[in-house]
Amino acid sequence: IIIKNFEFETIIGVLDFERVTPQKVVVNCEIFYEYNGKYLDYAEVSSIIKDIIQHKEFEIIEDSLGYISDFLKNEYLNITKIDLEILKPDILENMVVGAKILKVY
């Protein structure tokens, strides 16, 4: 499944203002899985991703990437690979920054 340009606001970052003011993040995700008669619901997966990011209030994007990937794999055992990216489009002028993880199970 593919989730692209999933935008929402959350508390994420290490700078003082990032800890009090929600900022926009953009999530892109590609999940590969073995289809065994049950499909992976992209609406459910996107809801899980958003809930984790918003409720955990991570300081470092890399920590959120690892946590989300492992959580999804534990929730959906038929996942074989996760390519997950979280971007912060408004934190620096004239650029989009973020981090990405690729996990193969």
Secondary structure by P-SEA (a helix, b strand, c coil): cccccbbbbbbbccccccccbbbbbbbbbbbbbbcccccccaaaaaaaaaaaaaaaccccaaaaaaaaaaaaaaacccccccbbbbbbccccccccccbbbbbcc
